[in-house]
Amino acid sequence: MIIINEPIWNKFRKIRKKTTIDILSKNYLFQDLTSKELKILNAIVHERTYVKDEVIFRQNDTGVGMYIISKGAVDIIAENYEDRKMEETIIVTLNEDDFFGELSLIEENGKRSATAKATFDTSLIGFFKPNLMEIMKMNPGIGVKITWRLCQVLGQRLKDTTDNLANVKQQLSSQEVG
């Protein structure tokens, strides 16, 4: 049997573009929502495209919401000032379907712990604190589902940070001994 995998056949396939609802439904915070609830959420989220190297927010800005990457990538950067010169350290590069900034959904006037910058042309879905407050007021059931998932994410990230700090401390201790 000969199998021919010609690209010409792909021309006849209907390629389905991911919709905002598709992206929201796959996101950990929103995966418990029904299709009706996802439509409600879809009506209040915001979409925006950033060009390469455009800053989404800066370290120490007041946080107002979270973002889901629908296309592209985002660098999360720690900015440190030494001798009046800023040094940037890329902590992580996030890709499609990753999300960031979720702590600002629950903090009161919290400050961003890092800078977020588009790695290249990037499209984001923004979900802001006023959106969450509106959902909690108008449809508490949806609000509880989102908030519960948000608590799980923040708890896991706190555990991961604690583990990372313990590992760094152990490495520093072993360097001092050696």
Secondary structure as GFF3:
##gff-version 3
##sequence-region A 1 178
A	DSSP	alpha_helix	7	10	.	.	.	ID=ss1
A	DSSP	alpha_helix	20	26	.	.	.	ID=ss2
A	DSSP	three_ten_helix	28	30	.	.	.	ID=ss3
A	DSSP	alpha_helix	35	42	.	.	.	ID=ss4
A	DSSP	beta_strand	46	50	.	.	.	ID=ss5
A	DSSP	beta_strand	55	57	.	.	.	ID=ss6
A	DSSP	beta_strand	65	71	.	.	.	ID=ss7
A	DSSP	beta_strand	73	82	.	.	.	ID=ss8
A	DSSP	beta_strand	85	95	.	.	.	ID=ss9
A	DSSP	beta_strand	99	100	.	.	.	ID=ss10
A	DSSP	three_ten_helix	102	105	.	.	.	ID=ss11
A	DSSP	beta_strand	115	118	.	.	.	ID=ss12
A	DSSP	beta_strand	122	128	.	.	.	ID=ss13
A	DSSP	alpha_helix	129	138	.	.	.	ID=ss14
A	DSSP	alpha_helix	140	177	.	.	.	ID=ss15
###
